[in-house]
């Protein structure tokens, strides 16, 4: 399948897998609506690219794009960043400053790592999402904004709600639309196009050997796309010319270590296959109930049923 490459606000999305092609088609449909979107996925899987693609395809694309990582700032600074402050509101506030909500008005505000938002901030965010105006810190005049909110997290917010760390009303408000970005190991067809893209960015004169391509594709990539990019950059800087060989890869890709990882992954695959087969048996072939038991989506379950060859009469039953 021919890889696709698109640029969203300065970041390239490179993919060839059917999983990512379906996801980006869904992004185009969602982007045309005003719905609030929560993007979930492992760290480094590409959640920010999806958020930028939503803005790129939206009716707000000519307006502001503003992003902030909620985990990168302490609560007192995050409140000032999001909602702004007036001169003298606190020590060091020598001038008035608009918040990110104001700066993003008319456009899109992306809150990354939303699961790390403190409870008090969650209450304030919920009020704004419900259309209520707010005060800057130290302000006496209310501010109203028109913002499309997109959020992302690598946490399970349902679990956070159950544990009392995240408000259930805010969770439901943020998940008008919920998108899940698959881990890189779940879409191996994207590994080589991404690797070649990063290599061309670093040094277009270099190429990968056939053995390197095989190992890159077979690796499990626990750090996802971010790890792949770092491995390619390291190999391009320290590796051989004109062809990068296995000797230029990190220790995790050494033949002995790599062979052990492949054996471990094969064992994990067998365990996963058995777990899926048992869940389908216990649910009488009802895929939605089996997916709920396994804690995965029905679409993911259907993909795994196909990949493991579990297409039996009962397994292919649709959810009733």
Number of C-alpha atoms within 10 A of each C-alpha: 8 8 14 13 13 12 13 17 13 9 12 14 18 21 24 20 19 13 17 18 14 10 15 17 10 13 20 16 12 18 21 14 12 14 16 19 23 26 24 22 18 18 17 18 24 20 24 20 16 22 27 23 23 26 28 21 16 22 15 20 18 11 15 16 22 18 18 18 16 23 16 12 12 11 16 9 11 21 20 20 19 21 21 24 22 19 15 14 17 12 7 8 13 11 10 16 17 17 18 21 24 20 19 21 19 19 23 27 25 26 23 24 20 24 22 18 20 16 13 10 14 18 13 14 17 17 13 16 18 9 12 14 13 18 15 22 21 14 16 10 10 10 16 15 18 15 24 23 22 26 26 26 20 18 16 11 18 15 11 16 16 11 10 11 16 21 19 15 12 16 18 12 17 22 16 12 14 13 19 17 17 19 20 25 19 17 16 19 19 22 25 21 19 22 23 19 18 20 23 15 11 16 13 13 11 18 19 23 13 12 11 20 18 13 18 21 18 16 19 17 20 16 17 20 21 15 15 22 18 14 18 25 18 16 22 27 12 11 18 15 12 14 16 22 18 22 14 20 20 12 12 12 18 15 13 10 11 16 14 12 17 15 11 12 15 12 12 12 13 13 12 15 18 14 15 23 18 14 20 26 14 13 17 14 21 19 26 21 18 26 20 13 15 16 10 12 14 18 12 13 20 18 13 16 20 12 11 15 10 18 13 10 8 15 21 16 15 12 11 7
